[in-house]
Structures are given as structure tokens and as C-alpha cells.
Amino acid sequence: MIVENSLAKHIVDDVLNATSTGSYYDGRIIVSDIAEAYVIGSKETGDVAL
């Protein structure tokens, strides 16, 4: 899932609240920056490519 930085914390909190059973095996959420994005066909870059 790719979201704007301003939404990331809210979405992570919602996913944790909705899915956590307290088990180690619930899985992981990894938050990472996207350095660049490109649409090959239109050659758009940046936010519009997301």
C-alpha cells in the first residue's frame, strides 16, 4: 500500500487496531519512503505516478 506521509500513521493505527490478535504471528507493517515512481507509458513521475 502506498499512501501520503500525512496519512501513514493513521492508516497504520487503523490496521493494527483492526487486525492485531496479540500474536507474534500477526505479521508486520513496514513503513518506507518511496524515492521515485514512474509510469512507463505516459512517462509521468513523482506523485502523479503513484
C-alpha angles and dihedrals in degrees: 000000000000118000138162115273091245090061100041100089093046093050093046090051091049093049092047092049093047100044111026117112093171092252123132086229095061088101135235140284114210120193116202139164119250108226097194141349130197136187104215098204099048097026090228116158138189125025094346089060090061 
